[in-house]
């Protein structure tokens, strides 16, 4: 009986992810901007920790999109390199923060928010110091933000380098599924989105009133869910593109551990709150809760395949076994459709054969959630 229940629960999670992949593989319709909407003045807030080597390209991309009414503020947070001087030399306004005992992006954002209280600007855009804003991306999300009085998340993706390993490519594809494909699906199913840390635009009234959870590993996820629960609108715009270079192999492991452990830790707080709100006033938020219940894609695949093997051994070809097998087939179709539509440049065909090895590489990260959980922010190592 227990195996049958676990099998059906696994099938439900796999089916939800399959639906999101099938719906999200298709590009969404552009968010409507009324013709009378003017481009607002905006502030780009860029937290940076020891980014002297890579911040130049990010600042260049931002400066190319700024007008006289716009500002770029770099928060050099606990830096031991020349991040601050490099940013100033390129024309950015820079403030520095030193508090080694309180480290992390959330603290830098709070420090920047306090500094901006008296600065003009209708919209504040948060952009990581290793993230490149594609041409017109900043103006796009700022204008949508002002037109809809909504928080806007752009499409934030990771790009593997030409010499990246299959492990890094598969990780970038999994990131694309989470940050692009599933975001589109949530837009269609719930009319809402989750925040993902970079390429986020906030109406000034919201930015001035929020408080970042500085000690959280996923302060962006926490912020987005809290805004939805407060009745604010959070939307996704896949026409505004933001890219970061992928991490090294060791950096990818550290990055995935931080994100996934932070996400799993936050589930217990967010899901009950979203379900209560969905049952009370906003049924669309049930889809947000369902999305958060889904474990990371590779973790879900590994667990479901093991569950299928166990169910086959214990139950044979009973209904729960067949249901899970069907859900996995649908997920395979959804992932294949997403790969054909968006993922071929990130994950070449030759790397797909390495997915089983990637799954085995990821299993210790899942186990560490229970045995050695990541609790503190660690800067992600980048490729040299």
C-alpha positions, 0 to 999 in steps of 0.5 A, spaced: 500 500 500 505 504 501 509 503 495 502 504 491 501 511 494 508 513 493 508 511 486 501 515 485 505 521 488 511 521 484 506 520 478 503 527 480 509 531 481 512 528 474 505 530 471 505 537 473 513 538 471 511 534 464 505 539 463 509 545 465 515 543 460 509 542 454 506 548 455 512 552 456 516 550 450 512 555 446 514 562 446 509 566 450 505 572 447 509 579 449 506 583 455 502 588 453 504 595 453 499 601 452 502 606 447 501 612 451 506 608 456 513 612 456 519 609 458 520 610 465 527 613 469 530 607 472 535 605 477 540 599 476 542 596 483 548 591 482 550 587 488 558 585 487 562 581 491 570 580 488 567 581 481 573 586 478 575 580 473 568 580 470 564 586 472 566 590 466 562 587 461 556 587 465 557 595 466 558 596 459 552 593 457 548 597 462 551 603 460 549 602 453 542 602 455 542 608 460 539 615 459 540 621 463 534 620 467 537 613 469 542 611 474 547 605 475 549 603 483 554 598 484 554 595 491 561 593 492 560 588 498 566 585 502 570 586 496 578 584 497 579 586 490 578 592 485 571 591 484 569 598 487 575 602 483 573 598 476 566 600 477 567 607 478 572 608 472 567 606 468 562 611 470 558 607 475 556 610 482 559 606 487 558 604 495 562 600 499 560 595 505 564 592 509 561 587 514 565 580 514 560 577 519 554 578 515 555 576 508 551 575 502 547 578 496 541 580 501 545 584 505 548 588 499 541 589 497 538 592 503 545 596 504 543 599 496 536 600 498 537 604 504 542 608 500 537 609 494 531 612 498 532 619 496 534 617 489 529 619 483 527 613 479 520 610 478 523 603 477 529 599 480 532 593 477 536 588 480 542 585 476 547 581 478 555 583 477 556 577 472 550 578 468 549 581 461 543 585 459 541 584 452 540 590 448 533 594 450 532 589 456 533 594 461 528 599 458 523 593 456 522 590 463 522 597 466 517 599 461 512 593 463 514 594 470 511 601 470 505 600 465 502 594 469 505 596 476 508 589 477 514 586 479 517 584 472 522 578 472 526 577 465 529 571 462 535 570 466 539 564 463 546 561 464 551 560 458 556 554 458 563 556 455 565 553 448 570 548 452 564 547 458 564 540 460 557 536 459 556 536 466 556 544 466 551 544 459 546 539 462 546 544 468 545 550 464 539 546 460 536 544 467 537 552 469 533 553 462 527 549 464 527 552 471 528 559 469 524 560 462 520 554 460 517 553 467 516 561 468 512 561 461 508 555 464 506 559 470 504 565 466 499 561 462 497 557 468 497 562 474 498 569 471 504 569 475 512 568 476 517 567 481 523 571 482 530 569 480 535 573 482 537 577 476 534 581 471 528 583 476 524 590 475 520 593 481 516 599 481 519 604 486 513 604 491 514 596 492 522 596 492 522 602 497 517 598 502 520 591 501 525 587 506 530 582 503 531 576 507 538 577 508 540 571 511 536 566 506 540 562 501 534 564 496 532 571 498 529 572 491 524 566 491 522 568 498 521 575 496 517 573 490 512 569 494 511 574 499 509 579 494 504 574 491 501 573 498 501 580 499 497 581 493 502 584 488 503 582 481 509 578 479 510 577 472 515 574 467 517 577 460 521 572 456 523 578 451 527 581 456 534 577 456 539 576 461 545 572 461 551 569 465 557 565 464 556 558 467 560 556 473 566 551 473 565 544 474 566 545 482 562 552 482 556 548 478 556 543 484 557 549 489 551 553 486 546 548 485 547 545 492 546 553 494 540 554 490 537 547 491 538 547 499 535 554 499 529 552 495 527 545 499 528 549 505 523 554 503 518 550 501 515 548 508 514 555 509 511 557 502 507 552 500 502 552 506 501 559 505 500 559 498 495 554 499 491 557 504 491 564 500 489 559 494 483 556 498 481 563 500 481 568 495 486 567 489 485 560 486 491 561 481 496 561 487 495 553 487 499 552 481 505 556 484 504 551 490 504 545 485 510 548 482 514 549 488 512 542 491 516 539 485 523 537 486 529 539 482 528 536 475 534 531 475 532 529 483 525 528 481 527 524 475 532 520 479 527 519 484 521 517 480 525 512 476 528 508 482 520 509 484 518 505 478 523 500 479 521 499 486 513 499 484 515 494 478 518 489 483 513 490 488 506 491 484 508 488 477 504 492 472 499 495 476 495 501 475 500 505 480 506 503 476 503 504 469 501 511 471 508 513 473 511 510 467 506 514 463 507 520 467 515 519 465 513 518 458 510 525 458 515 528 461 520 525 456 516 528 451 516 535 454 523 535 456 524 533 448 520 539 446 523 544 450 530 542 448 528 542 441 525 549 442 530 552 446 536 548 449 540 545 443 545 551 443 546 550 450 546 542 450 548 539 444 546 532 442 552 529 444 552 531 451 545 528 452 548 521 453 551 524 459 545 525 463 545 518 467 552 520 469 550 527 471 544 524 475 549 520 479 553 526 480 547 530 483 545 525 488 550 527 493 547 534 493 540 531 494 543 527 500 547 533 503 540 537 504 539 532 510 546 530 512 550 537 511 545 542 509 548 548 505 546 554 510 550 560 508 552 564 502 558 562 498 560 566 492 560 561 486 566 560 482 566 562 475 570 559 469 577 563 468 
